[in-house]
Amino acid sequence: HCAADISSKKKKKNEKDNDGEDEGLINEDWRVARTFRISSEFISRTLAPSILPHLHRYSPKDNEDESVVLQKPHYGQQYISFVDSRQAAARSTLKQNLSQESAWIYSRLMNKLSDEKQNEEQSRKSWEDAITALENIPNRSGDIEKSIEEYKSKLAVPIHLTWMQAFEFLKKNMDEGGKPEADKLCGLFIDKDNDEEYNENGEITENAKDKYVLQAMLANLGRHVKTDAGQETMGLFTSYYPKLQKITKLPDVVKEFNEEFKVDIKIEEWQNLIKIFLDYRVRSDESFCFKDTSCPGIDIKELRRFATQKERSRKPVEKPQVNNNNVNTAVITLLATLIDPKSDNPGNVAKTHREYIEKVIDAFWDNILSAGFLEWDSNTDGYYFNITNIAFKLFDKVYMCDVPDQGCRVEKRPVDTLFMGYSPYIIDGKAVKYDGDPKGETYPIYEYMDGKKEDGSRVTLEDIREWSEKNRKVLYDNNLWGESGYFTDRLDYIYSYPNIFIQAEHTAQVDRTTSRQNQYDFKKQEINIMACSTTMEMGVDLGNMELV
């Protein structure tokens, strides 16, 4: 189910067709449309994870330990792929490796978060028991009250990984043979002619690895996407902002707003509004900077993953505002909707009550600045969101909300935060009331750590499907997982905790030094797939080959 657009035009209600007939809204039949892709690059990427497991593993030499097999990418299983086009081989290689990178990041972080939560559940249960016991003590002293508050504050903070904790984990996480996984992928994207990235001993420098992991995290975790594959849209894990805990008092102007318009914004809802702004505005705009003492001298404005990639324009974070032309953020639309829920034009409501809304926005902006989310850049005279302020946690509860996309398409995606019962997504300029269970759907912890069952055997596709259909039913019900689910293949692969494989290009457009290095690495079975054009037909000694 690819949710392909059939029409680029969105008909409005009561719009007449060419015959003068009232067509109403677009017919829903478009929702069953499928794209049928047969490009060589797509087919090669689809076949690779199916072919590799059926090939012979690396055979250790007499002087090698069995663990050497586990250090090889995908156990040294490999084949050669031919296509009569240099560009197709290059595109296939790039997309294959980027796909493996995404699977690596999502599967490892989801597994790490699940493992942490599983390990800490007993501790959190003991804190809850301690609170119950202490609260049952009559005539409690001040020290006991203090202990109760301490336990409650611990429970209020969800189990999470900060950006830098995730960075260090991905950089150091080992494969089954005790080799850093990041090294395998990093070697594909660094400049081997640059001494700062690849030293004379043929080793990746620490600085190069730092830059690679940071770039990979920015590409896969930084931006909040609406409908495409991301950690939130696939329901894997979600964002968490520890600094929101600093905002503990509802501003006076918000209390006045509550009283004036007979609403009840509490501190939790106020925090939710700030989170929605950070997730759906700041992260969507990629208004990022990076400042951390453990990685001095790295400026993400200068990081480019590929030589052909343009330098990304990172505009400063803008304060929400009501102007004469439009309402430029979901924050203002949501506030205007609270004022008049029945209005079809929240923009006009915002302009009518501009004075009240601007006072609330001033307090909103002050809270964001005082909590330390943003960094001032004197070069651009603007604020940027320090990406290290984001953390990641498992979904505690899920709300499936409509997400507007291009054309006439509307899809449902998982959301972990509502504001006063409204979805964070604005559709056609209006806030949308969430119409599902107000408590949301609960998300049990994934039970197959490291892709293994209790007996140590690998989890199978059947195991994953059986578990997910019961424990991720909300994704099945909304066509994201299951037989024709939008993310089925991706989710199956990520939950399997895949053994990452490597593809390299061997065509005439690759320089001779790189080609020789790729041939050498392929012989050592450090590369799994060699994507070749007809250049390889001229004859290269690669030893015995099982499959072409």
C-alpha positions in Angstrom: 0.0 0.0 0.0 1.9 3.0 -1.3 -0.9 5.6 -1.0 0.0 6.8 -4.5 -1.6 10.1 -5.7 -3.9 9.6 -8.7 -4.9 13.3 -8.9 -2.8 16.3 -8.2 -6.0 18.3 -7.8 -8.0 18.2 -4.6 -11.7 18.8 -5.3 -13.6 20.8 -2.8 -16.9 19.8 -1.5 -19.8 20.6 -3.8 -17.4 21.3 -6.7 -19.0 20.7 -10.1 -17.4 18.5 -12.8 -17.4 19.2 -16.5 -21.0 18.1 -16.9 -22.2 20.3 -14.1 -22.8 17.4 -11.8 -21.9 17.7 -8.1 -19.0 15.3 -7.6 -18.5 16.0 -3.9 -15.2 14.8 -2.5 -12.8 12.7 -4.6 -13.8 9.1 -4.8 -12.0 6.9 -2.2 -11.0 4.3 -4.8 -7.6 6.0 -5.2 -6.6 4.6 -1.8 -6.1 1.1 -3.2 -3.6 2.3 -5.9 -0.2 0.7 -6.0 3.0 1.8 -7.7 4.8 -1.0 -9.5 8.6 -0.4 -9.5 10.8 -2.5 -11.7 14.0 -0.5 -11.8 17.2 -2.5 -11.4 18.3 -0.6 -8.4 15.0 -1.2 -6.6 15.0 -4.9 -7.4 18.6 -5.3 -6.3 17.8 -3.7 -3.0 14.8 -5.8 -2.5 16.5 -9.1 -3.3 19.7 -8.5 -1.3 18.4 -9.3 2.3 16.7 -12.5 0.9 19.7 -13.8 -1.0 22.5 -13.2 1.4 21.3 -15.5 4.3 21.3 -18.5 1.9 25.0 -18.2 0.9 28.0 -19.7 2.5 29.5 -17.9 5.5 33.1 -16.9 5.8 35.3 -19.9 6.5 38.0 -19.2 9.1 41.6 -19.9 8.2 43.6 -22.4 10.3 45.0 -19.6 12.4 41.7 -17.8 12.9 39.2 -18.0 15.7 35.5 -18.8 15.0 34.7 -15.2 16.3 36.3 -13.9 13.0 33.1 -15.0 11.2 31.0 -12.9 13.5 33.1 -9.9 12.8 32.5 -10.1 9.1 29.6 -8.0 7.8 26.7 -10.4 7.4 29.1 -13.3 8.3 31.0 -12.8 5.1 28.2 -13.9 2.8 28.5 -12.3 -0.6 27.7 -12.2 -4.3 28.3 -10.1 -7.4 25.5 -8.1 -9.0 25.7 -7.0 -12.6 23.8 -4.2 -14.4 24.5 -2.7 -17.8 24.6 0.9 -16.4 27.2 2.6 -14.3 24.6 5.0 -12.9 22.3 2.2 -11.9 25.1 0.4 -10.1 26.0 3.7 -8.3 22.5 4.5 -7.3 21.8 1.0 -6.1 24.9 1.0 -4.0 24.2 4.4 -2.4 20.6 3.6 -1.6 21.4 0.1 -0.4 24.0 1.5 2.1 21.7 4.3 3.3 18.9 1.8 3.8 21.3 -0.3 5.9 22.3 2.7 7.9 18.7 3.6 8.7 18.0 0.0 9.7 21.1 -0.1 11.9 20.2 3.1 13.8 16.5 2.4 14.3 17.0 -1.3 15.3 19.9 -0.7 17.7 18.3 2.3 19.5 14.9 0.6 19.7 16.6 -2.5 21.1 18.7 -0.4 23.6 15.6 1.5 24.8 13.6 -1.8 25.2 16.5 -3.4 27.1 16.8 -0.3 29.4 13.1 -0.3 30.1 13.0 -4.0 30.8 15.9 -3.7 33.2 14.5 -0.7 35.1 10.9 -1.9 35.4 11.7 -3.7 38.7 13.4 -0.5 40.1 10.3 1.6 39.2 8.0 -1.0 40.8 10.1 -0.7 44.0 9.7 3.1 43.9 6.0 2.8 43.6 5.9 0.4 46.5 8.0 2.8 48.6 5.6 5.7 47.8 2.6 3.6 48.9 4.3 2.5 52.1 5.4 6.0 53.1 2.1 7.6 52.3 0.4 5.1 54.7 2.5 6.3 57.6 0.4 8.5 59.9 1.8 11.9 61.0 4.6 11.9 58.4 7.7 13.9 59.1 9.2 16.4 56.7 11.9 13.9 55.8 9.4 11.3 54.8 7.5 13.8 52.7 10.8 14.7 51.0 11.4 11.0 50.3 8.0 10.7 48.7 8.6 13.7 46.5 12.0 12.2 45.4 10.5 8.9 44.4 7.7 10.7 42.5 10.2 12.8 40.7 12.1 9.7 39.6 8.9 8.1 38.3 8.0 11.3 36.4 11.1 11.0 34.2 10.6 8.3 31.6 13.5 5.9 30.7 15.3 7.6 27.8 18.5 8.1 25.9 19.8 11.6 25.4 21.2 12.6 22.0 24.8 12.2 23.3 24.1 8.9 25.0 22.6 7.6 21.7 25.7 9.0 19.9 28.1 7.2 22.2 26.1 4.0 22.0 26.0 3.9 18.2 29.7 4.7 18.0 30.8 2.0 20.3 28.1 -0.7 19.9 29.8 -4.0 19.0 28.8 -6.7 16.6 28.6 -10.4 17.6 32.4 -10.7 17.1 33.3 -7.7 19.3 33.9 -5.2 16.5 32.4 -1.7 16.5 29.5 -1.8 14.0 29.9 1.9 13.1 33.3 1.2 11.6 31.7 -0.9 8.8 29.3 1.8 7.7 31.6 4.7 8.4 34.2 3.2 6.0 31.7 3.6 3.1 31.2 7.4 3.5 34.6 8.7 4.4 37.3 10.1 2.1 40.1 7.6 2.0 42.5 10.1 0.5 42.0 12.5 3.5 44.6 11.9 6.2 42.2 13.5 8.8 39.7 10.7 8.1 41.7 7.7 7.1 45.3 7.4 8.5 48.3 5.8 7.0 47.7 2.6 8.9 44.4 2.2 7.0 42.3 3.0 10.1 39.4 5.4 10.4 40.2 8.3 12.7 38.2 9.1 15.8 37.2 12.5 14.4 36.0 11.0 11.2 33.8 8.4 13.1 32.4 11.2 15.3 31.4 13.2 12.2 29.9 10.1 10.5 27.8 9.0 13.4 26.6 12.6 14.0 25.7 13.0 10.3 23.9 9.7 10.3 21.9 10.6 13.4 20.9 14.0 11.9 19.8 12.4 8.7 17.7 9.6 10.4 16.7 11.1 13.8 16.9 14.9 13.6 14.1 15.9 11.4 10.5 15.0 12.1 8.9 13.6 9.0 5.1 13.6 8.4 4.4 10.4 6.5 7.7 8.9 5.4 9.7 6.3 7.3 11.0 7.7 10.6 11.3 6.6 14.2 8.0 8.3 15.1 6.0 7.6 12.0 6.8 3.9 12.2 5.9 3.8 15.9 9.4 2.7 17.0 10.3 5.3 19.5 9.6 9.0 20.0 11.1 12.3 21.2 11.6 13.4 24.8 12.9 16.8 26.0 14.4 16.5 29.5 14.5 20.3 29.8 10.8 20.5 29.8 11.0 19.3 33.4 12.4 22.8 34.2 9.1 24.4 33.3 7.1 23.7 36.4 4.9 26.8 36.7 2.1 27.9 34.5 2.6 31.5 33.4 0.2 34.0 34.8 -1.0 35.1 31.3 -2.0 31.5 30.6 -4.1 31.5 33.8 -5.7 34.7 32.6 -6.3 33.1 29.2 -7.9 30.1 30.9 -10.2 32.4 32.9 -11.1 34.6 29.9 -12.0 31.8 27.5 -13.2 29.2 30.0 -10.6 26.6 29.2 -8.2 24.7 31.5 -4.7 24.6 30.2 -2.7 22.8 33.0 1.1 22.7 33.2 1.2 19.2 31.5 -0.8 20.6 28.5 1.5 23.7 28.5 4.5 21.4 28.2 2.8 19.4 25.5 2.3 22.6 23.5 6.0 23.4 23.7 6.9 19.8 22.7 4.6 20.1 19.7 6.4 23.3 18.6 9.8 21.7 19.0 8.7 18.5 17.1 6.5 19.8 14.4 8.0 23.2 13.7 11.6 23.4 14.8 12.7 19.8 13.9 10.7 19.9 10.6 12.6 23.1 9.7 15.9 21.6 10.8 16.8 24.7 12.6 19.7 22.9 14.3 23.0 23.6 15.9 25.3 21.3 17.7 27.2 22.2 20.8 28.8 19.6 23.1 32.1 19.6 25.0 32.8 16.0 24.1 33.0 16.8 20.4 34.7 20.2 20.2 35.1 21.9 16.8 32.3 20.1 15.0 29.9 22.5 13.3 26.9 20.7 11.7 26.5 23.6 9.3 29.7 22.5 7.7 28.9 18.7 7.6 28.0 17.3 4.2 27.5 13.6 3.7 28.4 13.7 0.0 30.5 15.9 -2.1 27.6 16.6 -4.5 25.3 17.6 -1.6 24.5 21.3 -1.3 25.2 23.0 2.0 21.9 22.8 3.9 20.3 26.1 4.6 19.5 26.2 8.3 17.3 29.1 9.1 16.9 30.3 12.7 14.0 29.3 14.9 11.2 31.9 14.6 8.9 32.9 17.4 5.3 32.1 16.5 3.4 35.2 15.5 0.0 36.4 14.3 0.3 38.5 11.2 -2.1 40.0 8.6 -1.5 37.3 6.0 -1.5 34.0 7.8 -1.1 32.1 11.0 2.4 30.6 10.7 2.4 27.8 13.3 0.3 25.1 14.8 0.7 26.7 18.2 -1.4 29.7 17.3 -4.0 27.6 15.4 -4.4 25.4 18.5 -4.8 28.4 20.8 -7.3 30.0 18.5 -9.3 26.8 18.4 -9.5 26.8 22.2 -11.0 30.3 22.0 -13.6 29.3 19.4 -13.8 25.5 18.7 -16.7 26.0 16.3 -15.0 28.5 14.0 -14.0 27.4 10.4 -11.3 30.0 10.3 -8.9 29.9 13.3 -6.8 32.5 11.5 -9.5 35.1 11.9 -10.1 34.1 15.5 -6.4 34.6 16.2 -6.4 38.1 14.6 -9.6 39.1 16.5 -8.0 38.0 19.8 -4.5 39.0 18.9 -3.8 40.7 22.2 -4.5 37.6 24.3 -2.7 35.2 22.0 0.4 37.4 21.7 0.7 37.6 25.5 0.5 33.8 25.7 3.1 33.5 22.9 5.4 35.9 24.7 5.3 33.6 27.8 5.7 30.5 25.6 8.8 31.9 24.0 10.2 33.0 27.3 9.8 29.5 28.7 11.6 28.0 25.7 14.5 30.4 26.1 14.8 30.1 29.9 14.7 26.3 29.7 17.8 26.5 27.5 16.5 24.8 24.3 18.0 27.5 21.9 21.4 28.9 21.3 22.1 32.4 19.9 24.1 32.7 16.8 25.7 36.1 16.4 26.6 35.4 12.7 22.9 35.1 11.7 21.4 37.0 14.5 19.1 34.2 15.3 18.3 31.3 17.6 19.0 27.7 16.8 17.9 24.5 18.5 20.8 22.6 20.1 20.2 19.1 18.8 21.7 17.7 22.0 18.5 18.8 23.8 16.5 16.0 22.2 16.3 12.6 23.8 14.5 9.4 22.8 12.1 7.1 24.6 9.7 4.3 23.8 6.1 5.2 23.1 4.1 4.9 26.4 0.8 5.4 24.6 0.0 6.0 20.9 -2.7 8.2 19.3 -3.3 7.5 15.6 -3.8 10.9 14.0 -4.6 12.1 10.4 -1.5 13.5 8.7 -1.9 15.7 5.6 0.4 15.0 2.8 0.7 16.1 -0.8 -2.3 16.2 -3.1 -5.5 14.9 -1.6 -3.9 12.2 0.5 -4.5 11.9 4.3 -2.8 9.1 6.2 -2.8 8.1 9.8 0.5 8.0 11.8 1.4 7.4 15.5 1.5 10.4 17.7 2.5 10.5 21.4 1.4 14.0 22.3 -1.9 15.8 22.1 -2.8 19.3 23.2 -6.1 19.7 25.0 -7.4 16.7 23.0 -6.3 18.1 19.6 -3.9 16.5 17.2 -0.5 18.2 16.6 -1.2 18.1 12.8 -3.1 21.0 11.3 -5.3 20.0 8.3 -6.6 22.7 5.9 -5.7 25.4 8.4 -7.8 23.9 11.2 -7.0 21.9 14.3 -8.4 18.4 14.4 -10.0 16.9 17.5 -8.6 13.4 18.3 -11.6 11.0 18.0 -10.0 7.8 19.4 -9.5 6.5 22.9 -8.4 9.5 25.0 -6.1 7.2 27.0 -4.3 6.1 23.8 -3.1 2.7 22.9 -0.5 1.1 25.2 2.7 -0.3 23.8 4.2 -3.4 25.4 8.0 -3.8 25.4 9.4 -5.8 22.5 10.6 -9.1 24.0 13.2 -10.4 21.5 16.3 -8.5 22.6 19.2 -8.5 20.1 16.9 -10.4 17.7 17.1 -13.6 19.8 14.6 -15.7 21.7 15.1 -17.1 25.2 16.9 -20.2 23.9 19.4 -18.0 22.0 18.1 -18.8 18.6 17.4 -16.1 16.0 13.9 -14.6 15.9 12.0 -15.6 12.8 9.7 -13.5 10.6 6.8 -15.7 11.9 7.8 -14.8 15.5 7.9 -11.1 14.7 4.5 -11.2 12.9 2.8 -13.2 15.6 4.1 -10.8 18.3 3.4 -7.6 16.4 -0.1 -8.5 15.4 -1.0 -8.8 19.1 1.2 -6.1 20.6 1.2 -3.5 17.7 -2.4 -4.0 16.7 -2.9 -0.3 16.2 -0.3 -0.3 13.4 -2.1 -3.3 11.8 -5.5 -1.6 12.1 -4.2 1.5 10.3 -2.5 -0.3 7.4 1.1 0.5 8.6 2.0 -3.2 9.4 0.5 -6.4 8.2 0.0 -8.1 4.8 -0.3 -4.8 2.8 1.1 -2.4 5.4 2.9 0.8 4.3 5.9 0.0 6.5 5.7 -3.8 6.7 9.0 -4.7 5.1 10.9 -2.0 7.0 9.3 -2.9 10.4 9.9 -6.6 9.9 13.5 -5.9 9.1 14.1 -3.5 12.0 12.5 -5.7 14.6 14.6 -8.7 13.4 17.8 -6.8 14.6 19.4 -7.3 11.2 23.1 -8.2 10.7 24.2 -5.2 8.6 25.6 -5.9 5.2 27.8 -3.7 2.9 27.6 -3.0 -0.8 30.3 -1.4 -3.0 30.4 -0.1 -6.5 32.8 -1.4 -9.2 32.4 0.7 -12.3 34.5 2.8 -14.6 33.5 5.9 -12.8 35.2 4.8 -9.6 38.8 5.8 -9.3 41.5 3.1 -9.6 42.7 3.4 -6.0 39.1 2.9 -4.6 38.5 0.0 -7.0 41.6 -1.8 -5.9 40.7 -1.3 -2.3 37.1 -2.6 -2.9 38.6 -5.7 -4.7 40.9 -6.3 -1.8 38.1 -5.9 0.8 35.8 -8.1 -1.3 38.4 -10.9 -1.3 38.7 -10.5 2.5 34.8 -10.8 2.6 34.6 -7.3 4.3 32.2 -6.4 1.5 29.0 -8.4 0.8 27.8 -7.2 -2.5 29.8 -5.9 -5.4 27.5 -3.9 -7.7 29.2 -3.9 -11.1 28.8 -2.6 -14.6 30.4 -4.3 -17.6 33.8 -3.1 -16.4 34.1 -6.3 -14.2 33.7 -8.4 -17.3 37.2 -7.4 -18.3 38.6 -9.8 -15.7 39.4 -9.3 -12.0 40.8 -12.0 -9.8 38.3 -12.4 -6.9 38.9 -16.1 -6.1 36.1 -18.6 -5.9 32.6 -17.1 -6.3 29.4 -18.7 -5.2 26.8 -16.5 -6.9 26.7 -13.8 -9.7 
